[in-house]
Every structure is written in structure tokens, then in C-alpha cells.
Amino acid sequence: MSSDAERAWESLLRLHAAVLPRLERAVADGGGLPLSWYDVLLELNDGGGRLTMGQLAERVVLSRTRVSRLVDELVAAGLVAREVNPDDGRSAFAVLTADGRRRFLAGAKAYLPAIDREFAPVGADGVGALAEALERALAAIDPEAPIRWRR
């Protein structure tokens, strides 16, 4: 690995470790949600409010087992409902409830500005270049990886 590649990898890991707790606090303060819950609610919201458990597991950056546990927690909190898939009795849908959507939107009002604040020191051009470089690296490794803002 080149020294620049090592430096990039180390910086990415350190940035993630530094920013994640700050974003977790923002979401907790703004919407009363753990960031992992917010991520599941985000994917359900973006998926039209309803995804199979398999689709949800593919979209979140967590193991399938962890996604299932999170959905169980969200069901217990009334933010998500499980529905049997009538086309495949072995699978179920995770469905965003009205309360889940409300809490997701409240969290987003805190989360999105927090992301902007964390990256503000880099400047708009720097953030755009960083995003493009990371998206290129991801696409090279996994061309099917979901990238929301693919141009």
C-alpha cells in the first residue's frame, strides 16, 4: 500500500471515530433516537416506508442479525411494524409507522445540519471532492453498492 493510501485509510478511520459520537449526540438530542435506529428509519423512509427484511439488510451498513434485532427494538417502540409477506411466507416486511416517520423527521432536522457542521471546515469544494473520491473507491470495489447521490 502506498503511503498516501495508508494515510487516506488512517484518516478515514480516525474521522469516522471522531465524528460518529458527535452525530449520535445530534440525533439523540434532536429526535430522541439512537443513530442505528435513525439509519433503519432512513432506509425505510427512502424505500417508500416498506421494505422486506432482506432489502433492509442490504441497504443498511449492519449485519442481517443486527438489522433484525434493531427492527425488533423499533417494533417494541412503535416506530416500525412487521407484516407478513403474502408472496413469500418466509419473509416479512418492515413498515414505517406514522410515529416512526415523525421521529425520523425530527432526527433528520438535527442530523443533517450536524453533518454539514462537521464537514464545514473542509469547504464545499473539498467536501465534494472527498465524496467523489470515496464514491469512486466504493464503486471500484462494489459496483452494485447503493450510492444515494450517484450522478
C-alpha beads as a LAMMPS data file, in Angstrom:
LAMMPS data file: protein, C-alpha beads

151 atoms
150 bonds

1 atom types
1 bond types

-500.0 500.0 xlo xhi
-500.0 500.0 ylo yhi
-500.0 500.0 zlo zhi

Masses

1 110.0

Atoms # bond

1 1 1 0.000 0.000 0.000
2 1 1 1.369 3.421 -0.859
3 1 1 1.961 5.910 1.898
4 1 1 -0.859 8.094 0.518
5 1 1 -3.256 5.137 0.549
6 1 1 -2.256 4.311 4.128
7 1 1 -2.679 7.947 5.103
8 1 1 -6.117 8.080 3.465
9 1 1 -7.226 4.882 5.201
10 1 1 -5.997 6.038 8.601
11 1 1 -7.640 9.440 8.137
12 1 1 -10.920 7.831 7.120
13 1 1 -10.917 5.593 10.204
14 1 1 -9.963 8.431 12.539
15 1 1 -12.548 10.778 11.022
16 1 1 -15.248 8.159 11.408
17 1 1 -14.276 7.553 15.040
18 1 1 -14.247 11.284 15.807
19 1 1 -17.447 12.275 14.004
20 1 1 -19.691 9.313 14.821
21 1 1 -20.205 10.145 18.529
22 1 1 -20.961 13.766 17.638
23 1 1 -23.592 12.715 15.099
24 1 1 -25.032 10.189 17.560
25 1 1 -25.487 13.020 20.092
26 1 1 -27.125 15.258 17.479
27 1 1 -29.685 12.603 16.532
28 1 1 -30.338 11.676 20.161
29 1 1 -30.816 15.337 21.114
30 1 1 -32.933 16.170 18.066
31 1 1 -35.127 13.124 17.699
32 1 1 -34.518 11.054 20.802
33 1 1 -33.191 8.197 18.664
34 1 1 -30.037 6.129 18.677
35 1 1 -28.187 6.634 15.399
36 1 1 -28.651 2.955 14.481
37 1 1 -32.436 3.395 14.766
38 1 1 -32.255 6.544 12.669
39 1 1 -30.349 4.661 9.959
40 1 1 -33.043 1.964 9.752
41 1 1 -35.827 4.570 9.718
42 1 1 -33.950 6.487 6.989
43 1 1 -33.776 3.419 4.769
44 1 1 -37.435 2.606 5.350
45 1 1 -38.414 6.193 4.588
46 1 1 -36.303 6.234 1.416
47 1 1 -37.727 2.819 0.473
48 1 1 -41.271 4.158 0.414
49 1 1 -41.997 3.196 4.019
50 1 1 -41.888 -0.543 3.449
51 1 1 -39.045 -2.960 2.697
52 1 1 -38.573 -6.674 3.085
53 1 1 -36.153 -7.568 5.825
54 1 1 -33.728 -8.718 3.116
55 1 1 -33.951 -5.401 1.266
56 1 1 -33.472 -3.506 4.507
57 1 1 -30.422 -5.596 5.425
58 1 1 -28.869 -4.837 2.023
59 1 1 -29.380 -1.101 2.451
60 1 1 -28.102 -0.546 5.982
61 1 1 -24.470 -0.891 6.917
62 1 1 -25.089 -3.603 9.517
63 1 1 -25.225 -7.386 9.651
64 1 1 -28.550 -9.087 8.940
65 1 1 -28.702 -10.291 12.535
66 1 1 -28.189 -6.758 13.846
67 1 1 -30.843 -5.395 11.478
68 1 1 -33.338 -7.980 12.735
69 1 1 -32.607 -7.014 16.341
70 1 1 -32.941 -3.316 15.538
71 1 1 -36.277 -3.903 13.831
72 1 1 -37.421 -5.808 16.926
73 1 1 -36.452 -2.794 19.050
74 1 1 -38.211 -0.401 16.670
75 1 1 -41.344 -2.575 16.698
76 1 1 -41.341 -2.552 20.510
77 1 1 -41.034 1.258 20.403
78 1 1 -43.943 1.542 17.941
79 1 1 -41.809 3.083 15.206
80 1 1 -41.899 0.108 12.833
81 1 1 -44.367 -2.713 12.251
82 1 1 -43.663 -6.166 10.863
83 1 1 -46.001 -7.539 8.213
84 1 1 -46.013 -10.998 6.702
85 1 1 -45.032 -11.037 3.055
86 1 1 -48.063 -12.581 1.301
87 1 1 -45.891 -13.592 -1.686
88 1 1 -43.280 -15.353 0.454
89 1 1 -44.278 -16.691 3.852
90 1 1 -40.615 -16.996 4.844
91 1 1 -40.018 -13.259 4.688
92 1 1 -41.580 -10.234 6.320
93 1 1 -41.842 -6.544 5.626
94 1 1 -40.592 -3.839 7.950
95 1 1 -43.080 -0.981 7.697
96 1 1 -42.521 2.559 8.914
97 1 1 -45.333 3.682 11.234
98 1 1 -46.649 7.251 11.410
99 1 1 -44.830 7.711 14.720
100 1 1 -41.676 6.263 13.174
101 1 1 -41.852 8.760 10.319
102 1 1 -42.436 11.627 12.744
103 1 1 -39.450 10.621 14.883
104 1 1 -37.288 10.084 11.786
105 1 1 -38.102 13.595 10.513
106 1 1 -37.334 15.089 13.931
107 1 1 -33.997 13.295 13.942
108 1 1 -33.241 14.472 10.400
109 1 1 -33.722 18.097 11.455
110 1 1 -30.793 17.647 13.821
111 1 1 -28.722 15.092 11.888
112 1 1 -28.433 16.819 8.515
113 1 1 -27.230 20.178 9.904
114 1 1 -24.806 18.286 12.172
115 1 1 -23.257 16.605 9.124
116 1 1 -22.905 19.994 7.449
117 1 1 -21.261 21.435 10.593
118 1 1 -18.774 18.569 10.842
119 1 1 -17.640 18.981 7.238
120 1 1 -17.792 22.798 7.088
121 1 1 -14.045 23.210 7.816
122 1 1 -13.248 21.325 4.592
123 1 1 -15.253 23.740 2.443
124 1 1 -17.828 22.917 -0.211
125 1 1 -15.270 22.088 -2.913
126 1 1 -13.291 19.868 -0.548
127 1 1 -16.383 18.000 0.602
128 1 1 -17.465 17.445 -2.988
129 1 1 -14.025 16.141 -3.947
130 1 1 -13.940 13.883 -0.874
131 1 1 -17.386 12.470 -1.643
132 1 1 -16.460 11.801 -5.265
133 1 1 -13.195 10.092 -4.322
134 1 1 -14.910 7.854 -1.762
135 1 1 -17.716 7.026 -4.204
136 1 1 -15.157 6.069 -6.888
137 1 1 -13.349 3.817 -4.410
138 1 1 -16.625 2.187 -3.361
139 1 1 -17.783 1.712 -6.963
140 1 1 -14.450 0.073 -7.850
141 1 1 -14.849 -2.413 -5.003
142 1 1 -18.614 -2.940 -5.298
143 1 1 -20.270 -1.576 -8.466
144 1 1 -23.692 -2.521 -7.073
145 1 1 -23.232 -0.624 -3.791
146 1 1 -26.045 1.827 -3.192
147 1 1 -24.860 5.419 -3.514
148 1 1 -27.726 7.852 -2.976
149 1 1 -26.217 10.763 -4.804
150 1 1 -24.782 8.943 -7.810
151 1 1 -24.628 11.332 -10.736

Bonds

1 1 1 2
2 1 2 3
3 1 3 4
4 1 4 5
5 1 5 6
6 1 6 7
7 1 7 8
8 1 8 9
9 1 9 10
10 1 10 11
11 1 11 12
12 1 12 13
13 1 13 14
14 1 14 15
15 1 15 16
16 1 16 17
17 1 17 18
18 1 18 19
19 1 19 20
20 1 20 21
21 1 21 22
22 1 22 23
23 1 23 24
24 1 24 25
25 1 25 26
26 1 26 27
27 1 27 28
28 1 28 29
29 1 29 30
30 1 30 31
31 1 31 32
32 1 32 33
33 1 33 34
34 1 34 35
35 1 35 36
36 1 36 37
37 1 37 38
38 1 38 39
39 1 39 40
40 1 40 41
41 1 41 42
42 1 42 43
43 1 43 44
44 1 44 45
45 1 45 46
46 1 46 47
47 1 47 48
48 1 48 49
49 1 49 50
50 1 50 51
51 1 51 52
52 1 52 53
53 1 53 54
54 1 54 55
55 1 55 56
56 1 56 57
57 1 57 58
58 1 58 59
59 1 59 60
60 1 60 61
61 1 61 62
62 1 62 63
63 1 63 64
64 1 64 65
65 1 65 66
66 1 66 67
67 1 67 68
68 1 68 69
69 1 69 70
70 1 70 71
71 1 71 72
72 1 72 73
73 1 73 74
74 1 74 75
75 1 75 76
76 1 76 77
77 1 77 78
78 1 78 79
79 1 79 80
80 1 80 81
81 1 81 82
82 1 82 83
83 1 83 84
84 1 84 85
85 1 85 86
86 1 86 87
87 1 87 88
88 1 88 89
89 1 89 90
90 1 90 91
91 1 91 92
92 1 92 93
93 1 93 94
94 1 94 95
95 1 95 96
96 1 96 97
97 1 97 98
98 1 98 99
99 1 99 100
100 1 100 101
101 1 101 102
102 1 102 103
103 1 103 104
104 1 104 105
105 1 105 106
106 1 106 107
107 1 107 108
108 1 108 109
109 1 109 110
110 1 110 111
111 1 111 112
112 1 112 113
113 1 113 114
114 1 114 115
115 1 115 116
116 1 116 117
117 1 117 118
118 1 118 119
119 1 119 120
120 1 120 121
121 1 121 122
122 1 122 123
123 1 123 124
124 1 124 125
125 1 125 126
126 1 126 127
127 1 127 128
128 1 128 129
129 1 129 130
130 1 130 131
131 1 131 132
132 1 132 133
133 1 133 134
134 1 134 135
135 1 135 136
136 1 136 137
137 1 137 138
138 1 138 139
139 1 139 140
140 1 140 141
141 1 141 142
142 1 142 143
143 1 143 144
144 1 144 145
145 1 145 146
146 1 146 147
147 1 147 148
148 1 148 149
149 1 149 150
150 1 150 151
